[in-house]
Amino acid sequence: MAKKKVNNITVETEEKGTKLIVQEIRIQSADRSSKDIGELRTSLQSAESIHHPNRTRLYDLYDYVMLDGHLSGIIEKRIEAILNKRIHFEVNDKKVDAIDTLIDSKIFRDIIRRIMEAKAWGLSGLEFEVGKEIKFRDVPRKHIKIENKVIALEQYDNTGIPYEDLPFMWIIGDEKDLGYLLKCSFYAIYKRGNFGDWAQYIEIFGQPVRVIYYDAHDEKTKMELRQVLDESGSALALMIPKQAQFDLKDGKQSNGNGELQEKFKNACNQEMSVVVLGNTETTTSSASSGYAQSKEHSNQQLEKTKSDMTYVMDMLNCEHFITILASYGYPVKGGKFKFAKEFNLEDLTKRMAIDEKLDTKVPLGEDYWYD
């Protein structure tokens, strides 16, 4: 066994790396049974329990709602807005080129993705492997008991291995934060139920209804007509005696084309878009949408992206992660990650026009114009 000192903590390592905690965890498959609002309430109560909080059922439900195409799409859009930003590392305001290889690597993008996913799920866990190259394993979220600061070997346990003193374990999140997926889950569950009702509506009223009248006392004709209906397709068919009064209440007058279900689906999508992106118009367009409205919604999403950028920088520059990078030999002492500056050409043009007029009143100086 070899010893390695990281962040004033001595870690025993084997020649091929330490034995990872995630290898000891007994992982169970996600519960893919059908979920409803009652299950969401029960899962939330379990996660918010004062004495024995457990997020297992809630995270199984999150896995369930993440199958929603619109929800997964807008979450990916929010994450990609950060992944597509340029990042560099500085020490004393000077760029460190030696870190560029790490920043441009897939594993660094994966680390940023886990940081962003922590905002959706409430937490993320990474266990880094000891070695020459930076590598990590995901810690299953259902096994992270952030309230007790332990990694549970069984997902329903509240006891396990304390992780606060483990130098290569990085848990991102807050014990009171259940992620914005909690708010989205209500709408995703209602939406899925709505799609089931919509599919049933199409199955029943998507084909014309066949109605045959027969004499109530003519059993032979009744049998022959039944055979005709059975052999002529699967569309809805009714056999009614001539003497009976018949009135088909099919709902077509108030919902002739499934517009009711479509409006409900769109409403659920809009609510989820507001929760994740802070707006609706940057993903879908409404009937009243216009340039000014779209521009305003775009600005709202930009504010959400700025907030995410600050959060990601706080995580990347935290002492724990910097120490982990130093253990792999990266020259990160006394430095920090920064997003590269970006500018909007339209905004810059407006600012230039104002500054040129301002300069005639109050000289701005060469340094200002250079910057």
Number of C-alpha atoms within 10 A of each C-alpha: 9 11 11 12 11 15 14 8 12 13 17 14 15 13 9 9 14 16 13 16 16 18 11 11 17 11 14 10 6 15 14 10 9 9 16 16 13 9 14 19 13 12 20 19 15 18 19 16 12 10 7 12 20 26 24 22 21 25 23 18 25 21 15 19 23 17 11 16 11 17 22 12 14 20 20 15 15 17 19 15 16 20 17 9 12 13 17 18 22 17 14 9 9 10 16 17 12 12 17 13 9 16 17 13 10 10 14 16 17 13 17 20 18 20 25 26 20 22 21 21 20 21 22 24 22 21 19 19 19 24 15 10 9 17 14 19 15 14 20 17 21 23 26 28 25 22 14 17 18 17 27 24 21 16 22 15 17 20 17 17 15 14 19 12 10 14 21 23 22 20 21 19 20 15 15 11 15 22 18 17 25 21 15 23 23 18 22 27 20 15 22 17 15 18 15 12 13 18 15 12 17 13 12 14 18 15 11 10 13 11 13 14 14 16 14 13 9 10 11 9 13 19 10 10 16 14 11 11 18 11 9 9 9 9 16 15 16 12 14 16 15 12 10 10 7 10 5 7 7 13 12 10 8 10 12 12 15 17 12 13 19 15 11 16 20 14 14 22 24 21 19 26 23 16 18 24 24 21 22 22 21 19 17 13 11 11 5 6 11 11 8 9 13 19 13 14 19 19 15 17 22 15 14 17 18 13 11 19 19 12 14 21 17 13 18 17 17 12 11 16 16 21 19 21 18 15 21 15 12 15 16 21 11 9 17 20 22 18 15 10 8 8 7 7 9 8 9 11 11 10 11 12 10 11 16 14 11 12 11 9 9 10 12 13 9 8 7 8 10 6 5
